[in-house]
């Protein structure tokens, strides 16, 4: 196995710290854009509301058929 000790003496096999830092730095600009957040949050909320309304309509139709 190779000796991967740097000048500070930090042991990091396979350079996982550098890969993690590259991953965090790569994702940072996307997470810091506040304009993308409102657009994505309205989509699932609309779908949820439509799903609940459809479920209520279906339950009402089944109940109406069962009691008539």
mmJSON file of the N, C-alpha and C atoms, coordinates in Angstrom:
{"data_MODEL":{"atom_site":{
"group_PDB":["ATOM","ATOM","ATOM","ATOM","ATOM","ATOM","ATOM","ATOM","ATOM","ATOM","ATOM","ATOM","ATOM","ATOM","ATOM","ATOM","ATOM","ATOM","ATOM","ATOM","ATOM","ATOM","ATOM","ATOM","ATOM","ATOM","ATOM","ATOM","ATOM","ATOM","ATOM","ATOM","ATOM","ATOM","ATOM","ATOM","ATOM","ATOM","ATOM","ATOM","ATOM","ATOM","ATOM","ATOM","ATOM","ATOM","ATOM","ATOM","ATOM","ATOM","ATOM","ATOM","ATOM","ATOM","ATOM","ATOM","ATOM","ATOM","ATOM","ATOM","ATOM","ATOM","ATOM","ATOM","ATOM","ATOM","ATOM","ATOM","ATOM","ATOM","ATOM","ATOM","ATOM","ATOM","ATOM","ATOM","ATOM","ATOM","ATOM","ATOM","ATOM","ATOM","ATOM","ATOM","ATOM","ATOM","ATOM","ATOM","ATOM","ATOM","ATOM","ATOM","ATOM","ATOM","ATOM","ATOM","ATOM","ATOM","ATOM","ATOM","ATOM","ATOM","ATOM","ATOM","ATOM","ATOM","ATOM","ATOM","ATOM","ATOM","ATOM","ATOM","ATOM","ATOM","ATOM","ATOM","ATOM","ATOM","ATOM","ATOM","ATOM","ATOM","ATOM","ATOM","ATOM","ATOM","ATOM","ATOM","ATOM","ATOM","ATOM","ATOM","ATOM","ATOM","ATOM","ATOM","ATOM","ATOM","ATOM","ATOM","ATOM","ATOM","ATOM","ATOM","ATOM","ATOM","ATOM","ATOM","ATOM","ATOM","ATOM","ATOM","ATOM","ATOM","ATOM","ATOM","ATOM","ATOM","ATOM","ATOM","ATOM","ATOM","ATOM","ATOM","ATOM","ATOM","ATOM","ATOM","ATOM","ATOM","ATOM","ATOM","ATOM","ATOM","ATOM","ATOM","ATOM","ATOM","ATOM","ATOM","ATOM","ATOM","ATOM","ATOM","ATOM","ATOM","ATOM","ATOM","ATOM","ATOM","ATOM","ATOM","ATOM","ATOM","ATOM","ATOM","ATOM","ATOM","ATOM","ATOM","ATOM","ATOM","ATOM","ATOM"],
"id":[1,2,3,4,5,6,7,8,9,10,11,12,13,14,15,16,17,18,19,20,21,22,23,24,25,26,27,28,29,30,31,32,33,34,35,36,37,38,39,40,41,42,43,44,45,46,47,48,49,50,51,52,53,54,55,56,57,58,59,60,61,62,63,64,65,66,67,68,69,70,71,72,73,74,75,76,77,78,79,80,81,82,83,84,85,86,87,88,89,90,91,92,93,94,95,96,97,98,99,100,101,102,103,104,105,106,107,108,109,110,111,112,113,114,115,116,117,118,119,120,121,122,123,124,125,126,127,128,129,130,131,132,133,134,135,136,137,138,139,140,141,142,143,144,145,146,147,148,149,150,151,152,153,154,155,156,157,158,159,160,161,162,163,164,165,166,167,168,169,170,171,172,173,174,175,176,177,178,179,180,181,182,183,184,185,186,187,188,189,190,191,192,193,194,195,196,197,198,199,200,201,202,203,204],
"type_symbol":["N","C","C","N","C","C","N","C","C","N","C","C","N","C","C","N","C","C","N","C","C","N","C","C","N","C","C","N","C","C","N","C","C","N","C","C","N","C","C","N","C","C","N","C","C","N","C","C","N","C","C","N","C","C","N","C","C","N","C","C","N","C","C","N","C","C","N","C","C","N","C","C","N","C","C","N","C","C","N","C","C","N","C","C","N","C","C","N","C","C","N","C","C","N","C","C","N","C","C","N","C","C","N","C","C","N","C","C","N","C","C","N","C","C","N","C","C","N","C","C","N","C","C","N","C","C","N","C","C","N","C","C","N","C","C","N","C","C","N","C","C","N","C","C","N","C","C","N","C","C","N","C","C","N","C","C","N","C","C","N","C","C","N","C","C","N","C","C","N","C","C","N","C","C","N","C","C","N","C","C","N","C","C","N","C","C","N","C","C","N","C","C","N","C","C","N","C","C","N","C","C","N","C","C"],
"label_atom_id":["N","CA","C","N","CA","C","N","CA","C","N","CA","C","N","CA","C","N","CA","C","N","CA","C","N","CA","C","N","CA","C","N","CA","C","N","CA","C","N","CA","C","N","CA","C","N","CA","C","N","CA","C","N","CA","C","N","CA","C","N","CA","C","N","CA","C","N","CA","C","N","CA","C","N","CA","C","N","CA","C","N","CA","C","N","CA","C","N","CA","C","N","CA","C","N","CA","C","N","CA","C","N","CA","C","N","CA","C","N","CA","C","N","CA","C","N","CA","C","N","CA","C","N","CA","C","N","CA","C","N","CA","C","N","CA","C","N","CA","C","N","CA","C","N","CA","C","N","CA","C","N","CA","C","N","CA","C","N","CA","C","N","CA","C","N","CA","C","N","CA","C","N","CA","C","N","CA","C","N","CA","C","N","CA","C","N","CA","C","N","CA","C","N","CA","C","N","CA","C","N","CA","C","N","CA","C","N","CA","C","N","CA","C","N","CA","C","N","CA","C","N","CA","C","N","CA","C","N","CA","C","N","CA","C","N","CA","C"],
"label_alt_id":[null,null,null,null,null,null,null,null,null,null,null,null,null,null,null,null,null,null,null,null,null,null,null,null,null,null,null,null,null,null,null,null,null,null,null,null,null,null,null,null,null,null,null,null,null,null,null,null,null,null,null,null,null,null,null,null,null,null,null,null,null,null,null,null,null,null,null,null,null,null,null,null,null,null,null,null,null,null,null,null,null,null,null,null,null,null,null,null,null,null,null,null,null,null,null,null,null,null,null,null,null,null,null,null,null,null,null,null,null,null,null,null,null,null,null,null,null,null,null,null,null,null,null,null,null,null,null,null,null,null,null,null,null,null,null,null,null,null,null,null,null,null,null,null,null,null,null,null,null,null,null,null,null,null,null,null,null,null,null,null,null,null,null,null,null,null,null,null,null,null,null,null,null,null,null,null,null,null,null,null,null,null,null,null,null,null,null,null,null,null,null,null,null,null,null,null,null,null,null,null,null,null,null,null],
"label_comp_id":["UNK","UNK","UNK","UNK","UNK","UNK","UNK","UNK","UNK","UNK","UNK","UNK","UNK","UNK","UNK","UNK","UNK","UNK","UNK","UNK","UNK","UNK","UNK","UNK","UNK","UNK","UNK","UNK","UNK","UNK","UNK","UNK","UNK","UNK","UNK","UNK","UNK","UNK","UNK","UNK","UNK","UNK","UNK","UNK","UNK","UNK","UNK","UNK","UNK","UNK","UNK","UNK","UNK","UNK","UNK","UNK","UNK","UNK","UNK","UNK","UNK","UNK","UNK","UNK","UNK","UNK","UNK","UNK","UNK","UNK","UNK","UNK","UNK","UNK","UNK","UNK","UNK","UNK","UNK","UNK","UNK","UNK","UNK","UNK","UNK","UNK","UNK","UNK","UNK","UNK","UNK","UNK","UNK","UNK","UNK","UNK","UNK","UNK","UNK","UNK","UNK","UNK","UNK","UNK","UNK","UNK","UNK","UNK","UNK","UNK","UNK","UNK","UNK","UNK","UNK","UNK","UNK","UNK","UNK","UNK","UNK","UNK","UNK","UNK","UNK","UNK","UNK","UNK","UNK","UNK","UNK","UNK","UNK","UNK","UNK","UNK","UNK","UNK","UNK","UNK","UNK","UNK","UNK","UNK","UNK","UNK","UNK","UNK","UNK","UNK","UNK","UNK","UNK","UNK","UNK","UNK","UNK","UNK","UNK","UNK","UNK","UNK","UNK","UNK","UNK","UNK","UNK","UNK","UNK","UNK","UNK","UNK","UNK","UNK","UNK","UNK","UNK","UNK","UNK","UNK","UNK","UNK","UNK","UNK","UNK","UNK","UNK","UNK","UNK","UNK","UNK","UNK","UNK","UNK","UNK","UNK","UNK","UNK","UNK","UNK","UNK","UNK","UNK","UNK"],
"label_asym_id":["A","A","A","A","A","A","A","A","A","A","A","A","A","A","A","A","A","A","A","A","A","A","A","A","A","A","A","A","A","A","A","A","A","A","A","A","A","A","A","A","A","A","A","A","A","A","A","A","A","A","A","A","A","A","A","A","A","A","A","A","A","A","A","A","A","A","A","A","A","A","A","A","A","A","A","A","A","A","A","A","A","A","A","A","A","A","A","A","A","A","A","A","A","A","A","A","A","A","A","A","A","A","A","A","A","A","A","A","A","A","A","A","A","A","A","A","A","A","A","A","A","A","A","A","A","A","A","A","A","A","A","A","A","A","A","A","A","A","A","A","A","A","A","A","A","A","A","A","A","A","A","A","A","A","A","A","A","A","A","A","A","A","A","A","A","A","A","A","A","A","A","A","A","A","A","A","A","A","A","A","A","A","A","A","A","A","A","A","A","A","A","A","A","A","A","A","A","A","A","A","A","A","A","A"],
"label_entity_id":["1","1","1","1","1","1","1","1","1","1","1","1","1","1","1","1","1","1","1","1","1","1","1","1","1","1","1","1","1","1","1","1","1","1","1","1","1","1","1","1","1","1","1","1","1","1","1","1","1","1","1","1","1","1","1","1","1","1","1","1","1","1","1","1","1","1","1","1","1","1","1","1","1","1","1","1","1","1","1","1","1","1","1","1","1","1","1","1","1","1","1","1","1","1","1","1","1","1","1","1","1","1","1","1","1","1","1","1","1","1","1","1","1","1","1","1","1","1","1","1","1","1","1","1","1","1","1","1","1","1","1","1","1","1","1","1","1","1","1","1","1","1","1","1","1","1","1","1","1","1","1","1","1","1","1","1","1","1","1","1","1","1","1","1","1","1","1","1","1","1","1","1","1","1","1","1","1","1","1","1","1","1","1","1","1","1","1","1","1","1","1","1","1","1","1","1","1","1","1","1","1","1","1","1"],
"label_seq_id":[1,1,1,2,2,2,3,3,3,4,4,4,5,5,5,6,6,6,7,7,7,8,8,8,9,9,9,10,10,10,11,11,11,12,12,12,13,13,13,14,14,14,15,15,15,16,16,16,17,17,17,18,18,18,19,19,19,20,20,20,21,21,21,22,22,22,23,23,23,24,24,24,25,25,25,26,26,26,27,27,27,28,28,28,29,29,29,30,30,30,31,31,31,32,32,32,33,33,33,34,34,34,35,35,35,36,36,36,37,37,37,38,38,38,39,39,39,40,40,40,41,41,41,42,42,42,43,43,43,44,44,44,45,45,45,46,46,46,47,47,47,48,48,48,49,49,49,50,50,50,51,51,51,52,52,52,53,53,53,54,54,54,55,55,55,56,56,56,57,57,57,58,58,58,59,59,59,60,60,60,61,61,61,62,62,62,63,63,63,64,64,64,65,65,65,66,66,66,67,67,67,68,68,68],
"pdbx_PDB_ins_code":[null,null,null,null,null,null,null,null,null,null,null,null,null,null,null,null,null,null,null,null,null,null,null,null,null,null,null,null,null,null,null,null,null,null,null,null,null,null,null,null,null,null,null,null,null,null,null,null,null,null,null,null,null,null,null,null,null,null,null,null,null,null,null,null,null,null,null,null,null,null,null,null,null,null,null,null,null,null,null,null,null,null,null,null,null,null,null,null,null,null,null,null,null,null,null,null,null,null,null,null,null,null,null,null,null,null,null,null,null,null,null,null,null,null,null,null,null,null,null,null,null,null,null,null,null,null,null,null,null,null,null,null,null,null,null,null,null,null,null,null,null,null,null,null,null,null,null,null,null,null,null,null,null,null,null,null,null,null,null,null,null,null,null,null,null,null,null,null,null,null,null,null,null,null,null,null,null,null,null,null,null,null,null,null,null,null,null,null,null,null,null,null,null,null,null,null,null,null,null,null,null,null,null,null],
"Cartn_x":[0.856,0.0,0.898,0.475,1.274,1.144,2.17,2.16,1.643,0.408,-0.243,-0.274,0.812,0.845,1.369,0.629,1.025,2.023,2.321,3.281,2.793,1.472,0.953,0.844,1.044,0.939,-0.475,-1.398,-2.775,-2.843,-3.333,-3.427,-4.773,-4.761,-5.996,-5.854,-6.244,-6.111,-7.054,-6.565,-7.326,-7.783,-7.346,-7.682,-9.16,-9.845,-11.296,-11.664,-10.808,-11.101,-11.126,-10.169,-10.141,-11.349,-11.781,-12.972,-14.224,-14.288,-15.445,-15.47,-14.338,-14.291,-14.675,-14.244,-14.621,-16.123,-16.706,-18.152,-18.914,-18.489,-19.168,-19.02,-17.828,-17.622,-18.408,-18.597,-19.356,-20.832,-21.405,-22.825,-23.172,-22.21,-22.476,-23.2,-22.807,-23.508,-24.971,-25.314,-26.703,-27.565,-27.035,-27.817,-27.995,-27.121,-27.189,-28.097,-28.749,-29.62,-31.038,-31.466,-32.79,-33.931,-33.652,-34.719,-35.313,-34.549,-35.043,-35.965,-35.898,-36.679,-38.186,-38.696,-40.152,-40.766,-40.077,-40.641,-40.829,-39.906,-39.999,-40.97,-41.213,-42.092,-43.567,-43.922,-45.331,-45.827,-44.95,-45.347,-45.878,-45.122,-45.616,-46.832,-46.921,-48.059,-49.34,-49.267,-50.429,-50.855,-49.902,-50.21,-50.847,-50.389,-50.969,-52.407,-52.681,-54.042,-54.962,-54.502,-55.324,-55.571,-54.586,-54.743,-55.765,-55.735,-56.701,-58.11,-58.269,-59.583,-60.11,-59.257,-59.684,-60.092,-59.351,-59.695,-61.04,-61.31,-62.584,-63.737,-63.535,-64.579,-64.848,-63.802,-63.987,-64.698,-64.314,-64.97,-66.429,-66.719,-68.111,-68.924,-68.34,-69.057,-69.33,-68.357,-68.559,-69.624,-69.594,-70.604,-71.984,-72.086,-73.38,-73.955,-73.067,-73.508,-73.897,-73.205,-73.487,-74.801,-75.149,-76.359,-77.568,-77.438,-78.612,-79.219],
"Cartn_y":[-1.18,0.0,1.239,2.259,3.476,4.338,5.083,5.998,7.341,7.716,8.94,10.033,10.199,11.253,12.531,13.606,14.893,15.582,16.821,17.561,17.784,17.817,18.017,16.707,15.572,14.29,13.745,14.317,13.825,12.61,11.504,10.276,10.231,10.169,10.142,9.112,7.853,6.845,7.148,7.03,7.231,8.668,9.59,10.994,11.301,10.655,10.846,12.267,12.913,14.289,15.216,15.022,15.875,15.607,14.35,14.043,14.652,14.607,15.205,16.714,17.354,18.804,19.183,18.385,18.661,18.495,17.489,17.275,18.434,18.898,20.011,21.294,21.55,22.764,22.725,21.538,21.417,21.702,21.295,21.477,22.82,23.592,24.85,25.886,26.146,27.181,26.845,25.585,25.219,25.443,25.164,25.293,26.755,27.646,29.032,29.898,29.339,30.144,30.171,31.278,31.332,31.403,31.726,31.864,30.518,29.431,28.116,27.496,27.911,27.281,27.512,28.725,28.895,28.163,28.066,27.414,25.923,25.276,23.837,23.487,24.385,24.045,24.144,24.91,25.036,23.835,23.155,22.008,20.848,20.318,19.192,19.562,20.804,21.22,21.188,21.618,21.587,20.148,19.276,17.867,17.23,17.603,17.069,17.53,18.788,19.314,18.619,18.455,17.771,16.314,15.659,14.281,14.15,15.079,15.054,15.32,16.277,16.571,15.367,14.717,13.539,12.415,12.221,11.179,11.463,12.715,13.066,12.83,13.186,12.978,11.486,10.679,9.239,8.629,9.03,8.506,8.937,10.18,10.641,9.859,9.562,8.811,7.385,6.761,5.393,5.382,6.372,6.446,6.687,7.527,7.807,6.555,5.803,4.561,3.5,3.462,2.455,2.751,3.998,4.358,4.589,4.512,4.757,3.472],
"Cartn_z":[0.0,0.0,0.0,-0.678,-0.798,0.447,0.709,1.84,1.357,1.75,1.265,2.321,3.051,4.048,3.408,3.627,3.085,3.983,3.678,4.499,5.93,6.146,7.485,8.261,7.612,8.281,8.31,7.54,7.493,6.579,7.096,6.3,5.609,4.303,3.521,2.41,2.674,1.621,0.474,-0.719,-1.962,-2.159,-1.359,-1.555,-1.4,-0.459,-0.34,0.09,0.849,1.261,0.047,-0.861,-2.052,-2.933,-3.031,-3.836,-3.199,-1.86,-1.183,-1.387,-1.256,-1.46,-2.881,-3.863,-5.249,-5.44,-4.784,-4.872,-4.252,-3.091,-2.41,-3.213,-3.739,-4.528,-5.829,-6.398,-7.645,-7.425,-6.298,-6.032,-5.433,-5.008,-4.316,-5.181,-6.432,-7.202,-7.46,-7.607,-7.862,-6.626,-5.448,-4.221,-3.812,-4.283,-3.841,-4.71,-5.715,-6.555,-5.977,-5.37,-4.756,-5.767,-7.028,-8.016,-8.408,-8.285,-8.7,-7.664,-6.424,-5.362,-5.491,-5.725,-5.816,-6.999,-8.121,-9.296,-9.076,-8.387,-8.182,-7.069,-6.119,-5.006,-5.387,-6.412,-6.774,-7.572,-8.292,-9.1,-8.281,-7.332,-6.528,-5.682,-5.244,-4.43,-5.266,-6.513,-7.398,-7.669,-7.885,-8.108,-6.89,-5.713,-4.474,-4.311,-4.584,-4.467,-5.46,-6.696,-7.694,-7.31,-6.725,-6.277,-5.171,-4.223,-3.118,-3.639,-4.537,-5.103,-5.875,-6.654,-7.401,-6.46,-5.37,-4.4,-3.748,-3.41,-2.789,-3.775,-5.03,-6.046,-6.227,-6.273,-6.443,-5.236,-4.035,-2.831,-2.796,-3.181,-3.204,-4.236,-5.395,-6.416,-5.956,-5.301,-4.788,-3.701,-2.815,-1.757,-2.332,-3.353,-3.976,-4.65,-5.314,-5.944,-4.906,-3.797,-2.761,-2.052,-1.846,-1.102,-1.974,-3.275,-4.125,-4.637],
"occupancy":[1.0,1.0,1.0,1.0,1.0,1.0,1.0,1.0,1.0,1.0,1.0,1.0,1.0,1.0,1.0,1.0,1.0,1.0,1.0,1.0,1.0,1.0,1.0,1.0,1.0,1.0,1.0,1.0,1.0,1.0,1.0,1.0,1.0,1.0,1.0,1.0,1.0,1.0,1.0,1.0,1.0,1.0,1.0,1.0,1.0,1.0,1.0,1.0,1.0,1.0,1.0,1.0,1.0,1.0,1.0,1.0,1.0,1.0,1.0,1.0,1.0,1.0,1.0,1.0,1.0,1.0,1.0,1.0,1.0,1.0,1.0,1.0,1.0,1.0,1.0,1.0,1.0,1.0,1.0,1.0,1.0,1.0,1.0,1.0,1.0,1.0,1.0,1.0,1.0,1.0,1.0,1.0,1.0,1.0,1.0,1.0,1.0,1.0,1.0,1.0,1.0,1.0,1.0,1.0,1.0,1.0,1.0,1.0,1.0,1.0,1.0,1.0,1.0,1.0,1.0,1.0,1.0,1.0,1.0,1.0,1.0,1.0,1.0,1.0,1.0,1.0,1.0,1.0,1.0,1.0,1.0,1.0,1.0,1.0,1.0,1.0,1.0,1.0,1.0,1.0,1.0,1.0,1.0,1.0,1.0,1.0,1.0,1.0,1.0,1.0,1.0,1.0,1.0,1.0,1.0,1.0,1.0,1.0,1.0,1.0,1.0,1.0,1.0,1.0,1.0,1.0,1.0,1.0,1.0,1.0,1.0,1.0,1.0,1.0,1.0,1.0,1.0,1.0,1.0,1.0,1.0,1.0,1.0,1.0,1.0,1.0,1.0,1.0,1.0,1.0,1.0,1.0,1.0,1.0,1.0,1.0,1.0,1.0,1.0,1.0,1.0,1.0,1.0,1.0],
"B_iso_or_equiv":[0.0,0.0,0.0,0.0,0.0,0.0,0.0,0.0,0.0,0.0,0.0,0.0,0.0,0.0,0.0,0.0,0.0,0.0,0.0,0.0,0.0,0.0,0.0,0.0,0.0,0.0,0.0,0.0,0.0,0.0,0.0,0.0,0.0,0.0,0.0,0.0,0.0,0.0,0.0,0.0,0.0,0.0,0.0,0.0,0.0,0.0,0.0,0.0,0.0,0.0,0.0,0.0,0.0,0.0,0.0,0.0,0.0,0.0,0.0,0.0,0.0,0.0,0.0,0.0,0.0,0.0,0.0,0.0,0.0,0.0,0.0,0.0,0.0,0.0,0.0,0.0,0.0,0.0,0.0,0.0,0.0,0.0,0.0,0.0,0.0,0.0,0.0,0.0,0.0,0.0,0.0,0.0,0.0,0.0,0.0,0.0,0.0,0.0,0.0,0.0,0.0,0.0,0.0,0.0,0.0,0.0,0.0,0.0,0.0,0.0,0.0,0.0,0.0,0.0,0.0,0.0,0.0,0.0,0.0,0.0,0.0,0.0,0.0,0.0,0.0,0.0,0.0,0.0,0.0,0.0,0.0,0.0,0.0,0.0,0.0,0.0,0.0,0.0,0.0,0.0,0.0,0.0,0.0,0.0,0.0,0.0,0.0,0.0,0.0,0.0,0.0,0.0,0.0,0.0,0.0,0.0,0.0,0.0,0.0,0.0,0.0,0.0,0.0,0.0,0.0,0.0,0.0,0.0,0.0,0.0,0.0,0.0,0.0,0.0,0.0,0.0,0.0,0.0,0.0,0.0,0.0,0.0,0.0,0.0,0.0,0.0,0.0,0.0,0.0,0.0,0.0,0.0,0.0,0.0,0.0,0.0,0.0,0.0,0.0,0.0,0.0,0.0,0.0,0.0],
"pdbx_formal_charge":[null,null,null,null,null,null,null,null,null,null,null,null,null,null,null,null,null,null,null,null,null,null,null,null,null,null,null,null,null,null,null,null,null,null,null,null,null,null,null,null,null,null,null,null,null,null,null,null,null,null,null,null,null,null,null,null,null,null,null,null,null,null,null,null,null,null,null,null,null,null,null,null,null,null,null,null,null,null,null,null,null,null,null,null,null,null,null,null,null,null,null,null,null,null,null,null,null,null,null,null,null,null,null,null,null,null,null,null,null,null,null,null,null,null,null,null,null,null,null,null,null,null,null,null,null,null,null,null,null,null,null,null,null,null,null,null,null,null,null,null,null,null,null,null,null,null,null,null,null,null,null,null,null,null,null,null,null,null,null,null,null,null,null,null,null,null,null,null,null,null,null,null,null,null,null,null,null,null,null,null,null,null,null,null,null,null,null,null,null,null,null,null,null,null,null,null,null,null,null,null,null,null,null,null],
"auth_seq_id":[1,1,1,2,2,2,3,3,3,4,4,4,5,5,5,6,6,6,7,7,7,8,8,8,9,9,9,10,10,10,11,11,11,12,12,12,13,13,13,14,14,14,15,15,15,16,16,16,17,17,17,18,18,18,19,19,19,20,20,20,21,21,21,22,22,22,23,23,23,24,24,24,25,25,25,26,26,26,27,27,27,28,28,28,29,29,29,30,30,30,31,31,31,32,32,32,33,33,33,34,34,34,35,35,35,36,36,36,37,37,37,38,38,38,39,39,39,40,40,40,41,41,41,42,42,42,43,43,43,44,44,44,45,45,45,46,46,46,47,47,47,48,48,48,49,49,49,50,50,50,51,51,51,52,52,52,53,53,53,54,54,54,55,55,55,56,56,56,57,57,57,58,58,58,59,59,59,60,60,60,61,61,61,62,62,62,63,63,63,64,64,64,65,65,65,66,66,66,67,67,67,68,68,68],
"auth_comp_id":["UNK","UNK","UNK","UNK","UNK","UNK","UNK","UNK","UNK","UNK","UNK","UNK","UNK","UNK","UNK","UNK","UNK","UNK","UNK","UNK","UNK","UNK","UNK","UNK","UNK","UNK","UNK","UNK","UNK","UNK","UNK","UNK","UNK","UNK","UNK","UNK","UNK","UNK","UNK","UNK","UNK","UNK","UNK","UNK","UNK","UNK","UNK","UNK","UNK","UNK","UNK","UNK","UNK","UNK","UNK","UNK","UNK","UNK","UNK","UNK","UNK","UNK","UNK","UNK","UNK","UNK","UNK","UNK","UNK","UNK","UNK","UNK","UNK","UNK","UNK","UNK","UNK","UNK","UNK","UNK","UNK","UNK","UNK","UNK","UNK","UNK","UNK","UNK","UNK","UNK","UNK","UNK","UNK","UNK","UNK","UNK","UNK","UNK","UNK","UNK","UNK","UNK","UNK","UNK","UNK","UNK","UNK","UNK","UNK","UNK","UNK","UNK","UNK","UNK","UNK","UNK","UNK","UNK","UNK","UNK","UNK","UNK","UNK","UNK","UNK","UNK","UNK","UNK","UNK","UNK","UNK","UNK","UNK","UNK","UNK","UNK","UNK","UNK","UNK","UNK","UNK","UNK","UNK","UNK","UNK","UNK","UNK","UNK","UNK","UNK","UNK","UNK","UNK","UNK","UNK","UNK","UNK","UNK","UNK","UNK","UNK","UNK","UNK","UNK","UNK","UNK","UNK","UNK","UNK","UNK","UNK","UNK","UNK","UNK","UNK","UNK","UNK","UNK","UNK","UNK","UNK","UNK","UNK","UNK","UNK","UNK","UNK","UNK","UNK","UNK","UNK","UNK","UNK","UNK","UNK","UNK","UNK","UNK","UNK","UNK","UNK","UNK","UNK","UNK"],
"auth_asym_id":["A","A","A","A","A","A","A","A","A","A","A","A","A","A","A","A","A","A","A","A","A","A","A","A","A","A","A","A","A","A","A","A","A","A","A","A","A","A","A","A","A","A","A","A","A","A","A","A","A","A","A","A","A","A","A","A","A","A","A","A","A","A","A","A","A","A","A","A","A","A","A","A","A","A","A","A","A","A","A","A","A","A","A","A","A","A","A","A","A","A","A","A","A","A","A","A","A","A","A","A","A","A","A","A","A","A","A","A","A","A","A","A","A","A","A","A","A","A","A","A","A","A","A","A","A","A","A","A","A","A","A","A","A","A","A","A","A","A","A","A","A","A","A","A","A","A","A","A","A","A","A","A","A","A","A","A","A","A","A","A","A","A","A","A","A","A","A","A","A","A","A","A","A","A","A","A","A","A","A","A","A","A","A","A","A","A","A","A","A","A","A","A","A","A","A","A","A","A","A","A","A","A","A","A"],
"auth_atom_id":["N","CA","C","N","CA","C","N","CA","C","N","CA","C","N","CA","C","N","CA","C","N","CA","C","N","CA","C","N","CA","C","N","CA","C","N","CA","C","N","CA","C","N","CA","C","N","CA","C","N","CA","C","N","CA","C","N","CA","C","N","CA","C","N","CA","C","N","CA","C","N","CA","C","N","CA","C","N","CA","C","N","CA","C","N","CA","C","N","CA","C","N","CA","C","N","CA","C","N","CA","C","N","CA","C","N","CA","C","N","CA","C","N","CA","C","N","CA","C","N","CA","C","N","CA","C","N","CA","C","N","CA","C","N","CA","C","N","CA","C","N","CA","C","N","CA","C","N","CA","C","N","CA","C","N","CA","C","N","CA","C","N","CA","C","N","CA","C","N","CA","C","N","CA","C","N","CA","C","N","CA","C","N","CA","C","N","CA","C","N","CA","C","N","CA","C","N","CA","C","N","CA","C","N","CA","C","N","CA","C","N","CA","C","N","CA","C","N","CA","C","N","CA","C","N","CA","C","N","CA","C","N","CA","C","N","CA","C"],
"pdbx_PDB_model_num":[1,1,1,1,1,1,1,1,1,1,1,1,1,1,1,1,1,1,1,1,1,1,1,1,1,1,1,1,1,1,1,1,1,1,1,1,1,1,1,1,1,1,1,1,1,1,1,1,1,1,1,1,1,1,1,1,1,1,1,1,1,1,1,1,1,1,1,1,1,1,1,1,1,1,1,1,1,1,1,1,1,1,1,1,1,1,1,1,1,1,1,1,1,1,1,1,1,1,1,1,1,1,1,1,1,1,1,1,1,1,1,1,1,1,1,1,1,1,1,1,1,1,1,1,1,1,1,1,1,1,1,1,1,1,1,1,1,1,1,1,1,1,1,1,1,1,1,1,1,1,1,1,1,1,1,1,1,1,1,1,1,1,1,1,1,1,1,1,1,1,1,1,1,1,1,1,1,1,1,1,1,1,1,1,1,1,1,1,1,1,1,1,1,1,1,1,1,1,1,1,1,1,1,1]
}}}
